[in-house]
Amino acid sequence: MKLTQGSKLTQGCFSYLPDLTDEQITSQVQYCLSNGWAVNIEFTDDPHPRNTYWEMWGLPMFDLQDAAGVMMELAECRRVYGDRYIRISGFDSSHGWESVRISFLVNRPPQEAEFELVRQEGAGRAIRYTTVRKPAAHASQ
């Protein structure tokens, strides 16, 4: 994996598509709510692929029926943390799933982070991969 200048970070659903509009985000949030999933908003300035613990914006929204409430919270999160990655997740608490069913980016910083995947061969032909984040100054060159 090599993410270079001009590339987009690809995490979650829809990450290979153009960025979602607010109307499309509203549709996805309504889909989550219609399925009875708890929706939450998270943000981070460290989008490393192994960083699965992003900061939560408020508490998960368990009892909402309308996507407008989530979109109001998203607008406030964008106002405060508009220079960071923001994602929305839908958590299914039904027996047998009890897991995140959907997660997608809804905000990106003005300059995307750059990563490079380095492959190394070790003893016994064991293959190891290391993800290296490029400095932010490199991204602006």
CORMO-V459730 format. One record per residue. N is the residue number from 1. SS is DSSP state (H for helix, E for strand, L for the rest). Layout:
# CORMO-V459730
((N SS) (N SS))
This chain:
# CORMO-V459730
((1 L) (2 E) (3 E) (4 L) (5 L) (6 L) (7 L) (8 L) (9 L) (10 L) (11 L) (12 E) (13 L) (14 L) (15 L) (16 L) (17 L) (18 L) (19 L) (20 L) (21 L) (22 H) (23 H) (24 H) (25 H) (26 H) (27 H) (28 H) (29 H) (30 H) (31 H) (32 H) (33 H) (34 H) (35 L) (36 L) (37 L) (38 E) (39 E) (40 E) (41 E) (42 E) (43 E) (44 E) (45 L) (46 L) (47 L) (48 L) (49 L) (50 L) (51 L) (52 L) (53 L) (54 L) (55 E) (56 E) (57 E) (58 E) (59 E) (60 E) (61 E) (62 L) (63 L) (64 L) (65 L) (66 L) (67 H) (68 H) (69 H) (70 H) (71 H) (72 H) (73 H) (74 H) (75 H) (76 H) (77 H) (78 H) (79 H) (80 H) (81 H) (82 L) (83 L) (84 L) (85 E) (86 E) (87 E) (88 E) (89 E) (90 E) (91 E) (92 E) (93 L) (94 L) (95 L) (96 L) (97 L) (98 L) (99 E) (100 E) (101 E) (102 E) (103 E) (104 E) (105 E) (106 E) (107 E) (108 L) (109 L) (110 L) (111 L) (112 L) (113 L) (114 L) (115 E) (116 E) (117 E) (118 E) (119 E) (120 E) (121 E) (122 L) (123 H) (124 H) (125 H) (126 L) (127 E) (128 E) (129 E) (130 E) (131 E) (132 E) (133 E) (134 L) (135 L) (136 H) (137 H) (138 H) (139 H) (140 L) (141 L))
